[in-house]
Amino acid sequence: MAWASWTTRGVFSGHGGVLTDEVGVLSGDLTVHTTWADDTAQVTVQYTGAIDWFTMSGSPVPCYSEDDSRRLHEAVVKSVREGAAATVPSPPPQKPERPTQSAQE
């Protein structure tokens, strides 16, 4: 099983903060954490230096590669900086289907 995680500390939320599932809006100096495993990315946020983590609304999302999960994390950090009750941005495109080989005639 492949997995990866990223944490960005000291992300100052824009006006309106970040929407979480557990407590509503968080704002101020936040830490953003993304964990990717089993084709799913889980995004959580906390007040920087705090103990409790909260699920960012819109998480988890399907995410089919480590590279896509890294890009998703970067998009989440950007969204947090923009504020406006930020939620997890739209997930990366669906997992590509393997092309089927046609029978030779």
Buried (B, 14 or more C-beta within 10 A) or exposed (E): EEEBEBEBEEBEBBEEBBBBEEEEBBBEBBBBBBBBBEEBBBBBBBBBEEEEBBBBBBBBBBBBBEEBBBBBBBBBBEBBBEBEBBBBBEBBEEEEEEEEEEEEE
